[in-house]
């Protein structure tokens, strides 16, 4: 019975250590997500007018207007 108890204690200690290690990753993923969204907004602001003009030209060529 003591072997089983030691195994259980080691397993629960390992799980607790793993849970503590993973808790620090949440703010990093939040930061990555926010930075990605920020980059998309900046790129869209810079390239948006050019992309709109390109789209309008393509539609004019296809439709013949």
PDB file of N, CA, C, O and CB in Angstrom:
ATOM      1  N   UNK A   1       0.805  -1.190   0.000  1.00  0.00           N
ATOM      2  CA  UNK A   1       0.000   0.000   0.000  1.00  0.00           C
ATOM      3  C   UNK A   1       0.852   1.259   0.000  1.00  0.00           C
ATOM      4  O   UNK A   1       0.435   2.266  -0.573  1.00  0.00           O
ATOM      5  CB  UNK A   1      -0.918  -0.004   1.182  1.00  0.00           C
ATOM      6  N   UNK A   2       2.009   1.245   0.609  1.00  0.00           N
ATOM      7  CA  UNK A   2       2.853   2.432   0.644  1.00  0.00           C
ATOM      8  C   UNK A   2       3.412   2.755  -0.738  1.00  0.00           C
ATOM      9  O   UNK A   2       3.616   3.927  -1.055  1.00  0.00           O
ATOM     10  CB  UNK A   2       3.994   2.241   1.638  1.00  0.00           C
ATOM     11  N   UNK A   3       3.662   1.748  -1.561  1.00  0.00           N
ATOM     12  CA  UNK A   3       4.150   1.993  -2.916  1.00  0.00           C
ATOM     13  C   UNK A   3       3.088   2.726  -3.733  1.00  0.00           C
ATOM     14  O   UNK A   3       3.388   3.663  -4.473  1.00  0.00           O
ATOM     15  CB  UNK A   3       4.539   0.665  -3.603  1.00  0.00           C
ATOM     16  N   UNK A   4       1.861   2.285  -3.583  1.00  0.00           N
ATOM     17  CA  UNK A   4       0.769   2.947  -4.289  1.00  0.00           C
ATOM     18  C   UNK A   4       0.607   4.386  -3.805  1.00  0.00           C
ATOM     19  O   UNK A   4       0.356   5.287  -4.605  1.00  0.00           O
ATOM     20  CB  UNK A   4      -0.542   2.171  -4.098  1.00  0.00           C
ATOM     21  N   UNK A   5       0.746   4.597  -2.532  1.00  0.00           N
ATOM     22  CA  UNK A   5       0.624   5.942  -1.967  1.00  0.00           C
ATOM     23  C   UNK A   5       1.740   6.854  -2.474  1.00  0.00           C
ATOM     24  O   UNK A   5       1.484   8.010  -2.810  1.00  0.00           O
ATOM     25  CB  UNK A   5       0.649   5.882  -0.432  1.00  0.00           C
ATOM     26  N   UNK A   6       2.971   6.350  -2.534  1.00  0.00           N
ATOM     27  CA  UNK A   6       4.093   7.150  -3.052  1.00  0.00           C
ATOM     28  C   UNK A   6       3.883   7.477  -4.525  1.00  0.00           C
ATOM     29  O   UNK A   6       4.152   8.594  -4.966  1.00  0.00           O
ATOM     30  CB  UNK A   6       5.430   6.401  -2.862  1.00  0.00           C
ATOM     31  N   UNK A   7       3.399   6.491  -5.282  1.00  0.00           N
ATOM     32  CA  UNK A   7       3.134   6.737  -6.709  1.00  0.00           C
ATOM     33  C   UNK A   7       2.067   7.833  -6.850  1.00  0.00           C
ATOM     34  O   UNK A   7       2.207   8.734  -7.677  1.00  0.00           O
ATOM     35  CB  UNK A   7       2.669   5.418  -7.428  1.00  0.00           C
ATOM     36  N   UNK A   8       1.012   7.754  -6.047  1.00  0.00           N
ATOM     37  CA  UNK A   8      -0.059   8.744  -6.106  1.00  0.00           C
ATOM     38  C   UNK A   8       0.458  10.137  -5.754  1.00  0.00           C
ATOM     39  O   UNK A   8       0.111  11.122  -6.405  1.00  0.00           O
ATOM     40  CB  UNK A   8      -1.199   8.352  -5.160  1.00  0.00           C
ATOM     41  N   UNK A   9       1.286  10.207  -4.724  1.00  0.00           N
ATOM     42  CA  UNK A   9       1.845  11.497  -4.325  1.00  0.00           C
ATOM     43  C   UNK A   9       2.728  12.083  -5.419  1.00  0.00           C
ATOM     44  O   UNK A   9       2.642  13.276  -5.711  1.00  0.00           O
ATOM     45  CB  UNK A   9       2.644  11.351  -3.033  1.00  0.00           C
ATOM     46  N   UNK A  10       3.569  11.262  -6.022  1.00  0.00           N
ATOM     47  CA  UNK A  10       4.423  11.735  -7.119  1.00  0.00           C
ATOM     48  C   UNK A  10       3.583  12.206  -8.293  1.00  0.00           C
ATOM     49  O   UNK A  10       3.882  13.233  -8.901  1.00  0.00           O
ATOM     50  CB  UNK A  10       5.386  10.628  -7.573  1.00  0.00           C
ATOM     51  N   UNK A  11       2.531  11.459  -8.616  1.00  0.00           N
ATOM     52  CA  UNK A  11       1.676  11.810  -9.749  1.00  0.00           C
ATOM     53  C   UNK A  11       0.947  13.117  -9.500  1.00  0.00           C
ATOM     54  O   UNK A  11       0.888  13.966 -10.389  1.00  0.00           O
ATOM     55  CB  UNK A  11       0.671  10.698 -10.024  1.00  0.00           C
ATOM     56  N   UNK A  12       0.396  13.293  -8.317  1.00  0.00           N
ATOM     57  CA  UNK A  12      -0.311  14.545  -8.037  1.00  0.00           C
ATOM     58  C   UNK A  12       0.650  15.726  -7.970  1.00  0.00           C
ATOM     59  O   UNK A  12       0.298  16.828  -8.391  1.00  0.00           O
ATOM     60  CB  UNK A  12      -1.086  14.434  -6.726  1.00  0.00           C
ATOM     61  N   UNK A  13       1.853  15.514  -7.451  1.00  0.00           N
ATOM     62  CA  UNK A  13       2.856  16.589  -7.444  1.00  0.00           C
ATOM     63  C   UNK A  13       3.237  16.970  -8.864  1.00  0.00           C
ATOM     64  O   UNK A  13       3.357  18.154  -9.181  1.00  0.00           O
ATOM     65  CB  UNK A  13       4.110  16.161  -6.656  1.00  0.00           C
ATOM     66  N   UNK A  14       3.427  15.974  -9.720  1.00  0.00           N
ATOM     67  CA  UNK A  14       3.781  16.220 -11.123  1.00  0.00           C
ATOM     68  C   UNK A  14       2.661  16.998 -11.821  1.00  0.00           C
ATOM     69  O   UNK A  14       2.929  17.939 -12.568  1.00  0.00           O
ATOM     70  CB  UNK A  14       4.051  14.879 -11.864  1.00  0.00           C
ATOM     71  N   UNK A  15       1.413  16.608 -11.577  1.00  0.00           N
ATOM     72  CA  UNK A  15       0.275  17.290 -12.203  1.00  0.00           C
ATOM     73  C   UNK A  15       0.170  18.732 -11.714  1.00  0.00           C
ATOM     74  O   UNK A  15      -0.131  19.633 -12.497  1.00  0.00           O
ATOM     75  CB  UNK A  15      -1.036  16.536 -11.909  1.00  0.00           C
ATOM     76  N   UNK A  16       0.414  18.953 -10.438  1.00  0.00           N
ATOM     77  CA  UNK A  16       0.360  20.314  -9.900  1.00  0.00           C
ATOM     78  C   UNK A  16       1.464  21.180 -10.498  1.00  0.00           C
ATOM     79  O   UNK A  16       1.228  22.343 -10.824  1.00  0.00           O
ATOM     80  CB  UNK A  16       0.479  20.291  -8.367  1.00  0.00           C
ATOM     81  N   UNK A  17       2.664  20.628 -10.645  1.00  0.00           N
ATOM     82  CA  UNK A  17       3.764  21.371 -11.261  1.00  0.00           C
ATOM     83  C   UNK A  17       3.456  21.698 -12.714  1.00  0.00           C
ATOM     84  O   UNK A  17       3.752  22.797 -13.184  1.00  0.00           O
ATOM     85  CB  UNK A  17       5.066  20.575 -11.168  1.00  0.00           C
ATOM     86  N   UNK A  18       2.872  20.758 -13.415  1.00  0.00           N
ATOM     87  CA  UNK A  18       2.519  20.981 -14.813  1.00  0.00           C
ATOM     88  C   UNK A  18       1.461  22.073 -14.937  1.00  0.00           C
ATOM     89  O   UNK A  18       1.542  22.920 -15.827  1.00  0.00           O
ATOM     90  CB  UNK A  18       2.017  19.680 -15.453  1.00  0.00           C
ATOM     91  N   UNK A  19       0.488  22.056 -14.063  1.00  0.00           N
ATOM     92  CA  UNK A  19      -0.567  23.075 -14.101  1.00  0.00           C
ATOM     93  C   UNK A  19       0.002  24.457 -13.812  1.00  0.00           C
ATOM     94  O   UNK A  19      -0.424  25.435 -14.427  1.00  0.00           O
ATOM     95  CB  UNK A  19      -1.676  22.741 -13.091  1.00  0.00           C
ATOM     96  N   UNK A  20       0.939  24.559 -12.904  1.00  0.00           N
ATOM     97  CA  UNK A  20       1.555  25.852 -12.595  1.00  0.00           C
ATOM     98  C   UNK A  20       2.385  26.351 -13.763  1.00  0.00           C
ATOM     99  O   UNK A  20       2.388  27.549 -14.047  1.00  0.00           O
ATOM    100  CB  UNK A  20       2.426  25.748 -11.341  1.00  0.00           C
ATOM    101  N   UNK A  21       3.094  25.456 -14.450  1.00  0.00           N
ATOM    102  CA  UNK A  21       3.910  25.848 -15.592  1.00  0.00           C
ATOM    103  C   UNK A  21       3.051  26.367 -16.736  1.00  0.00           C
ATOM    104  O   UNK A  21       3.436  27.329 -17.400  1.00  0.00           O
ATOM    105  CB  UNK A  21       4.754  24.674 -16.066  1.00  0.00           C
ATOM    106  N   UNK A  22       1.912  25.761 -16.978  1.00  0.00           N
ATOM    107  CA  UNK A  22       1.059  26.135 -18.097  1.00  0.00           C
ATOM    108  C   UNK A  22       0.308  27.435 -17.846  1.00  0.00           C
ATOM    109  O   UNK A  22      -0.121  28.083 -18.801  1.00  0.00           O
ATOM    110  CB  UNK A  22       0.078  25.030 -18.385  1.00  0.00           C
ATOM    111  N   UNK A  23       0.140  27.829 -16.609  1.00  0.00           N
ATOM    112  CA  UNK A  23      -0.637  29.021 -16.297  1.00  0.00           C
ATOM    113  C   UNK A  23       0.026  30.288 -16.857  1.00  0.00           C
ATOM    114  O   UNK A  23      -0.671  31.255 -17.166  1.00  0.00           O
ATOM    115  CB  UNK A  23      -0.817  29.147 -14.784  1.00  0.00           C
ATOM    116  N   UNK A  24       1.327  30.296 -16.990  1.00  0.00           N
ATOM    117  CA  UNK A  24       2.024  31.466 -17.495  1.00  0.00           C
ATOM    118  C   UNK A  24       1.876  31.672 -18.983  1.00  0.00           C
ATOM    119  O   UNK A  24       2.203  32.748 -19.484  1.00  0.00           O
ATOM    120  CB  UNK A  24       3.453  31.371 -17.162  1.00  0.00           C
ATOM    121  N   UNK A  25       1.390  30.670 -19.716  1.00  0.00           N
ATOM    122  CA  UNK A  25       1.272  30.783 -21.160  1.00  0.00           C
ATOM    123  C   UNK A  25       0.057  31.589 -21.603  1.00  0.00           C
ATOM    124  O   UNK A  25       0.040  32.092 -22.727  1.00  0.00           O
ATOM    125  CB  UNK A  25       1.214  29.421 -21.764  1.00  0.00           C
ATOM    126  N   UNK A  26      -0.940  31.722 -20.769  1.00  0.00           N
ATOM    127  CA  UNK A  26      -2.161  32.421 -21.179  1.00  0.00           C
ATOM    128  C   UNK A  26      -1.877  33.874 -21.550  1.00  0.00           C
ATOM    129  O   UNK A  26      -2.315  34.296 -22.621  1.00  0.00           O
ATOM    130  CB  UNK A  26      -3.205  32.364 -20.062  1.00  0.00           C
ATOM    131  N   UNK A  27      -1.182  34.661 -20.750  1.00  0.00           N
ATOM    132  CA  UNK A  27      -0.922  36.042 -21.161  1.00  0.00           C
ATOM    133  C   UNK A  27      -0.091  36.135 -22.449  1.00  0.00           C
ATOM    134  O   UNK A  27      -0.278  37.063 -23.236  1.00  0.00           O
ATOM    135  CB  UNK A  27      -0.208  36.781 -20.043  1.00  0.00           C
ATOM    136  N   UNK A  28       0.805  35.200 -22.667  1.00  0.00           N
ATOM    137  CA  UNK A  28       1.584  35.208 -23.904  1.00  0.00           C
ATOM    138  C   UNK A  28       0.709  35.011 -25.119  1.00  0.00           C
ATOM    139  O   UNK A  28       0.877  35.697 -26.127  1.00  0.00           O
ATOM    140  CB  UNK A  28       2.647  34.138 -23.863  1.00  0.00           C
ATOM    141  N   UNK A  29      -0.227  34.077 -25.034  1.00  0.00           N
ATOM    142  CA  UNK A  29      -1.117  33.840 -26.171  1.00  0.00           C
ATOM    143  C   UNK A  29      -2.054  35.027 -26.377  1.00  0.00           C
ATOM    144  O   UNK A  29      -2.390  35.361 -27.513  1.00  0.00           O
ATOM    145  CB  UNK A  29      -1.931  32.550 -25.959  1.00  0.00           C
ATOM    146  N   UNK A  30      -2.465  35.649 -25.315  1.00  0.00           N
ATOM    147  CA  UNK A  30      -3.308  36.838 -25.450  1.00  0.00           C
ATOM    148  C   UNK A  30      -2.524  37.937 -26.159  1.00  0.00           C
ATOM    149  O   UNK A  30      -3.049  38.602 -27.051  1.00  0.00           O
ATOM    150  CB  UNK A  30      -3.807  37.329 -24.060  1.00  0.00           C
ATOM    151  N   UNK A  31      -1.273  38.127 -25.764  1.00  0.00           N
ATOM    152  CA  UNK A  31      -0.436  39.149 -26.390  1.00  0.00           C
ATOM    153  C   UNK A  31      -0.220  38.858 -27.874  1.00  0.00           C
ATOM    154  O   UNK A  31      -0.286  39.770 -28.699  1.00  0.00           O
ATOM    155  CB  UNK A  31       0.913  39.243 -25.673  1.00  0.00           C
ATOM    156  N   UNK A  32       0.034  37.614 -28.215  1.00  0.00           N
ATOM    157  CA  UNK A  32       0.228  37.242 -29.620  1.00  0.00           C
ATOM    158  C   UNK A  32      -1.045  37.525 -30.420  1.00  0.00           C
ATOM    159  O   UNK A  32      -0.978  38.040 -31.536  1.00  0.00           O
ATOM    160  CB  UNK A  32       0.621  35.745 -29.742  1.00  0.00           C
ATOM    161  N   UNK A  33      -2.193  37.191 -29.856  1.00  0.00           N
ATOM    162  CA  UNK A  33      -3.463  37.431 -30.549  1.00  0.00           C
ATOM    163  C   UNK A  33      -3.704  38.919 -30.759  1.00  0.00           C
ATOM    164  O   UNK A  33      -4.106  39.334 -31.846  1.00  0.00           O
ATOM    165  CB  UNK A  33      -4.627  36.820 -29.762  1.00  0.00           C
ATOM    166  N   UNK A  34      -3.465  39.717 -29.738  1.00  0.00           N
ATOM    167  CA  UNK A  34      -3.665  41.160 -29.871  1.00  0.00           C
ATOM    168  C   UNK A  34      -2.691  41.785 -30.860  1.00  0.00           C
ATOM    169  O   UNK A  34      -3.063  42.669 -31.632  1.00  0.00           O
ATOM    170  CB  UNK A  34      -3.521  41.833 -28.519  1.00  0.00           C
ATOM    171  N   UNK A  35      -1.443  41.324 -30.835  1.00  0.00           N
ATOM    172  CA  UNK A  35      -0.461  41.866 -31.778  1.00  0.00           C
ATOM    173  C   UNK A  35      -0.827  41.490 -33.209  1.00  0.00           C
ATOM    174  O   UNK A  35      -0.669  42.304 -34.119  1.00  0.00           O
ATOM    175  CB  UNK A  35       0.953  41.356 -31.440  1.00  0.00           C
ATOM    176  N   UNK A  36      -1.309  40.283 -33.418  1.00  0.00           N
ATOM    177  CA  UNK A  36      -1.725  39.868 -34.757  1.00  0.00           C
ATOM    178  C   UNK A  36      -2.897  40.710 -35.245  1.00  0.00           C
ATOM    179  O   UNK A  36      -2.921  41.150 -36.395  1.00  0.00           O
ATOM    180  CB  UNK A  36      -2.103  38.381 -34.767  1.00  0.00           C
ATOM    181  N   UNK A  37      -3.861  40.929 -34.370  1.00  0.00           N
ATOM    182  CA  UNK A  37      -5.001  41.763 -34.745  1.00  0.00           C
ATOM    183  C   UNK A  37      -4.542  43.184 -35.065  1.00  0.00           C
ATOM    184  O   UNK A  37      -5.038  43.798 -36.010  1.00  0.00           O
ATOM    185  CB  UNK A  37      -6.050  41.782 -33.618  1.00  0.00           C
ATOM    186  N   UNK A  38      -3.609  43.701 -34.294  1.00  0.00           N
ATOM    187  CA  UNK A  38      -3.077  45.033 -34.554  1.00  0.00           C
ATOM    188  C   UNK A  38      -2.370  45.120 -35.894  1.00  0.00           C
ATOM    189  O   UNK A  38      -2.529  46.100 -36.622  1.00  0.00           O
ATOM    190  CB  UNK A  38      -2.129  45.433 -33.456  1.00  0.00           C
ATOM    191  N   UNK A  39      -1.592  44.101 -36.221  1.00  0.00           N
ATOM    192  CA  UNK A  39      -0.917  44.081 -37.523  1.00  0.00           C
ATOM    193  C   UNK A  39      -1.917  44.040 -38.670  1.00  0.00           C
ATOM    194  O   UNK A  39      -1.725  44.711 -39.684  1.00  0.00           O
ATOM    195  CB  UNK A  39       0.025  42.883 -37.615  1.00  0.00           C
ATOM    196  N   UNK A  40      -2.973  43.263 -38.520  1.00  0.00           N
ATOM    197  CA  UNK A  40      -4.000  43.195 -39.564  1.00  0.00           C
ATOM    198  C   UNK A  40      -4.636  44.564 -39.770  1.00  0.00           C
ATOM    199  O   UNK A  40      -4.854  44.981 -40.908  1.00  0.00           O
ATOM    200  CB  UNK A  40      -5.079  42.153 -39.202  1.00  0.00           C
ATOM    201  N   UNK A  41      -4.932  45.258 -38.691  1.00  0.00           N
ATOM    202  CA  UNK A  41      -5.548  46.591 -38.794  1.00  0.00           C
ATOM    203  C   UNK A  41      -4.595  47.566 -39.487  1.00  0.00           C
ATOM    204  O   UNK A  41      -5.018  48.327 -40.358  1.00  0.00           O
ATOM    205  CB  UNK A  41      -5.932  47.128 -37.388  1.00  0.00           C
ATOM    206  N   UNK A  42      -3.323  47.550 -39.113  1.00  0.00           N
ATOM    207  CA  UNK A  42      -2.345  48.465 -39.721  1.00  0.00           C
ATOM    208  C   UNK A  42      -2.160  48.157 -41.202  1.00  0.00           C
ATOM    209  O   UNK A  42      -2.150  49.068 -42.030  1.00  0.00           O
ATOM    210  CB  UNK A  42      -0.991  48.372 -38.992  1.00  0.00           C
ATOM    211  N   UNK A  43      -2.014  46.882 -41.538  1.00  0.00           N
ATOM    212  CA  UNK A  43      -1.829  46.510 -42.946  1.00  0.00           C
ATOM    213  C   UNK A  43      -3.067  46.862 -43.751  1.00  0.00           C
ATOM    214  O   UNK A  43      -2.958  47.352 -44.875  1.00  0.00           O
ATOM    215  CB  UNK A  43      -1.519  45.005 -43.080  1.00  0.00           C
ATOM    216  N   UNK A  44      -4.251  46.617 -43.183  1.00  0.00           N
ATOM    217  CA  UNK A  44      -5.486  46.957 -43.894  1.00  0.00           C
ATOM    218  C   UNK A  44      -5.606  48.461 -44.099  1.00  0.00           C
ATOM    219  O   UNK A  44      -6.070  48.904 -45.149  1.00  0.00           O
ATOM    220  CB  UNK A  44      -6.706  46.436 -43.129  1.00  0.00           C
ATOM    221  N   UNK A  45      -5.195  49.252 -43.113  1.00  0.00           N
ATOM    222  CA  UNK A  45      -5.270  50.708 -43.241  1.00  0.00           C
ATOM    223  C   UNK A  45      -4.338  51.207 -44.339  1.00  0.00           C
ATOM    224  O   UNK A  45      -4.672  52.140 -45.069  1.00  0.00           O
ATOM    225  CB  UNK A  45      -4.922  51.381 -41.907  1.00  0.00           C
ATOM    226  N   UNK A  46      -3.178  50.588 -44.451  1.00  0.00           N
ATOM    227  CA  UNK A  46      -2.208  51.015 -45.466  1.00  0.00           C
ATOM    228  C   UNK A  46      -2.596  50.506 -46.848  1.00  0.00           C
ATOM    229  O   UNK A  46      -2.548  51.257 -47.822  1.00  0.00           O
ATOM    230  CB  UNK A  46      -0.802  50.521 -45.105  1.00  0.00           C
ATOM    231  N   UNK A  47      -2.981  49.237 -46.939  1.00  0.00           N
ATOM    232  CA  UNK A  47      -3.219  48.622 -48.246  1.00  0.00           C
ATOM    233  C   UNK A  47      -4.676  48.687 -48.672  1.00  0.00           C
ATOM    234  O   UNK A  47      -4.980  48.381 -49.824  1.00  0.00           O
ATOM    235  CB  UNK A  47      -2.770  47.187 -48.227  1.00  0.00           C
ATOM    236  N   UNK A  48      -5.587  49.073 -47.790  1.00  0.00           N
ATOM    237  CA  UNK A  48      -7.016  49.076 -48.109  1.00  0.00           C
ATOM    238  C   UNK A  48      -7.384  49.890 -49.329  1.00  0.00           C
ATOM    239  O   UNK A  48      -8.060  49.375 -50.219  1.00  0.00           O
ATOM    240  CB  UNK A  48      -7.778  49.586 -46.952  1.00  0.00           C
ATOM    241  N   UNK A  49      -6.965  51.143 -49.405  1.00  0.00           N
ATOM    242  CA  UNK A  49      -7.324  51.942 -50.587  1.00  0.00           C
ATOM    243  C   UNK A  49      -6.774  51.352 -51.899  1.00  0.00           C
ATOM    244  O   UNK A  49      -7.463  51.358 -52.920  1.00  0.00           O
ATOM    245  CB  UNK A  49      -6.807  53.367 -50.416  1.00  0.00           C
ATOM    246  N   UNK A  50      -5.562  50.856 -51.867  1.00  0.00           N
ATOM    247  CA  UNK A  50      -4.988  50.259 -53.076  1.00  0.00           C
ATOM    248  C   UNK A  50      -5.745  48.995 -53.468  1.00  0.00           C
ATOM    249  O   UNK A  50      -5.979  48.754 -54.652  1.00  0.00           O
ATOM    250  CB  UNK A  50      -3.499  49.938 -52.865  1.00  0.00           C
ATOM    251  N   UNK A  51      -6.124  48.197 -52.491  1.00  0.00           N
ATOM    252  CA  UNK A  51      -6.881  46.979 -52.788  1.00  0.00           C
ATOM    253  C   UNK A  51      -8.268  47.313 -53.315  1.00  0.00           C
ATOM    254  O   UNK A  51      -8.772  46.631 -54.208  1.00  0.00           O
ATOM    255  CB  UNK A  51      -6.993  46.098 -51.539  1.00  0.00           C
ATOM    256  N   UNK A  52      -8.882  48.341 -52.781  1.00  0.00           N
ATOM    257  CA  UNK A  52     -10.201  48.753 -53.275  1.00  0.00           C
ATOM    258  C   UNK A  52     -10.111  49.217 -54.725  1.00  0.00           C
ATOM    259  O   UNK A  52     -10.953  48.856 -55.547  1.00  0.00           O
ATOM    260  CB  UNK A  52     -10.784  49.876 -52.393  1.00  0.00           C
ATOM    261  N   UNK A  53      -9.112  50.000 -55.032  1.00  0.00           N
ATOM    262  CA  UNK A  53      -8.920  50.467 -56.414  1.00  0.00           C
ATOM    263  C   UNK A  53      -8.657  49.301 -57.358  1.00  0.00           C
ATOM    264  O   UNK A  53      -9.197  49.255 -58.464  1.00  0.00           O
ATOM    265  CB  UNK A  53      -7.758  51.469 -56.488  1.00  0.00           C
ATOM    266  N   UNK A  54      -7.839  48.373 -56.924  1.00  0.00           N
ATOM    267  CA  UNK A  54      -7.543  47.189 -57.742  1.00  0.00           C
ATOM    268  C   UNK A  54      -8.809  46.381 -57.992  1.00  0.00           C
ATOM    269  O   UNK A  54      -9.040  45.915 -59.108  1.00  0.00           O
ATOM    270  CB  UNK A  54      -6.479  46.308 -57.059  1.00  0.00           C
ATOM    271  N   UNK A  55      -9.624  46.216 -56.964  1.00  0.00           N
ATOM    272  CA  UNK A  55     -10.884  45.485 -57.111  1.00  0.00           C
ATOM    273  C   UNK A  55     -11.820  46.202 -58.082  1.00  0.00           C
ATOM    274  O   UNK A  55     -12.430  45.566 -58.941  1.00  0.00           O
ATOM    275  CB  UNK A  55     -11.568  45.316 -55.744  1.00  0.00           C
ATOM    276  N   UNK A  56     -11.934  47.513 -57.950  1.00  0.00           N
ATOM    277  CA  UNK A  56     -12.808  48.276 -58.845  1.00  0.00           C
ATOM    278  C   UNK A  56     -12.342  48.184 -60.291  1.00  0.00           C
ATOM    279  O   UNK A  56     -13.164  48.062 -61.199  1.00  0.00           O
ATOM    280  CB  UNK A  56     -12.866  49.738 -58.410  1.00  0.00           C
ATOM    281  N   UNK A  57     -11.040  48.243 -60.514  1.00  0.00           N
ATOM    282  CA  UNK A  57     -10.513  48.107 -61.875  1.00  0.00           C
ATOM    283  C   UNK A  57     -10.817  46.731 -62.441  1.00  0.00           C
ATOM    284  O   UNK A  57     -11.183  46.606 -63.610  1.00  0.00           O
ATOM    285  CB  UNK A  57      -9.003  48.360 -61.895  1.00  0.00           C
ATOM    286  N   UNK A  58     -10.673  45.715 -61.638  1.00  0.00           N
ATOM    287  CA  UNK A  58     -10.948  44.357 -62.101  1.00  0.00           C
ATOM    288  C   UNK A  58     -12.418  44.197 -62.468  1.00  0.00           C
ATOM    289  O   UNK A  58     -12.740  43.591 -63.490  1.00  0.00           O
ATOM    290  CB  UNK A  58     -10.559  43.334 -61.027  1.00  0.00           C
ATOM    291  N   UNK A  59     -13.311  44.739 -61.639  1.00  0.00           N
ATOM    292  CA  UNK A  59     -14.745  44.657 -61.924  1.00  0.00           C
ATOM    293  C   UNK A  59     -15.090  45.421 -63.206  1.00  0.00           C
ATOM    294  O   UNK A  59     -15.899  44.950 -64.006  1.00  0.00           O
ATOM    295  CB  UNK A  59     -15.560  45.211 -60.738  1.00  0.00           C
ATOM    296  N   UNK A  60     -14.486  46.594 -63.406  1.00  0.00           N
ATOM    297  CA  UNK A  60     -14.723  47.371 -64.627  1.00  0.00           C
ATOM    298  C   UNK A  60     -14.264  46.619 -65.858  1.00  0.00           C
ATOM    299  O   UNK A  60     -14.942  46.643 -66.884  1.00  0.00           O
ATOM    300  CB  UNK A  60     -14.013  48.717 -64.550  1.00  0.00           C
ATOM    301  N   UNK A  61     -13.123  45.950 -65.775  1.00  0.00           N
ATOM    302  CA  UNK A  61     -12.627  45.196 -66.943  1.00  0.00           C
ATOM    303  C   UNK A  61     -13.509  44.010 -67.252  1.00  0.00           C
ATOM    304  O   UNK A  61     -13.749  43.704 -68.420  1.00  0.00           O
ATOM    305  CB  UNK A  61     -11.197  44.721 -66.710  1.00  0.00           C
ATOM    306  N   UNK A  62     -13.995  43.337 -66.226  1.00  0.00           N
ATOM    307  CA  UNK A  62     -14.836  42.153 -66.454  1.00  0.00           C
ATOM    308  C   UNK A  62     -16.214  42.559 -66.963  1.00  0.00           C
ATOM    309  O   UNK A  62     -16.741  41.938 -67.886  1.00  0.00           O
ATOM    310  CB  UNK A  62     -14.974  41.329 -65.159  1.00  0.00           C
ATOM    311  N   UNK A  63     -16.790  43.579 -66.377  1.00  0.00           N
ATOM    312  CA  UNK A  63     -18.148  43.973 -66.746  1.00  0.00           C
ATOM    313  C   UNK A  63     -18.179  44.889 -67.957  1.00  0.00           C
ATOM    314  O   UNK A  63     -19.229  45.024 -68.585  1.00  0.00           O
ATOM    315  CB  UNK A  63     -18.822  44.654 -65.583  1.00  0.00           C
ATOM    316  N   UNK A  64     -17.070  45.521 -68.307  1.00  0.00           N
ATOM    317  CA  UNK A  64     -17.018  46.400 -69.466  1.00  0.00           C
ATOM    318  C   UNK A  64     -17.656  47.747 -69.218  1.00  0.00           C
ATOM    319  O   UNK A  64     -18.023  48.429 -70.175  1.00  0.00           O
ATOM    320  CB  UNK A  64     -17.679  45.748 -70.626  1.00  0.00           C
ATOM    321  N   UNK A  65     -17.803  48.160 -67.962  1.00  0.00           N
ATOM    322  CA  UNK A  65     -18.433  49.452 -67.675  1.00  0.00           C
ATOM    323  C   UNK A  65     -17.453  50.578 -67.748  1.00  0.00           C
ATOM    324  O   UNK A  65     -17.823  51.733 -67.532  1.00  0.00           O
ATOM    325  CB  UNK A  65     -19.077  49.439 -66.321  1.00  0.00           C
TER     326      UNK A  65
END
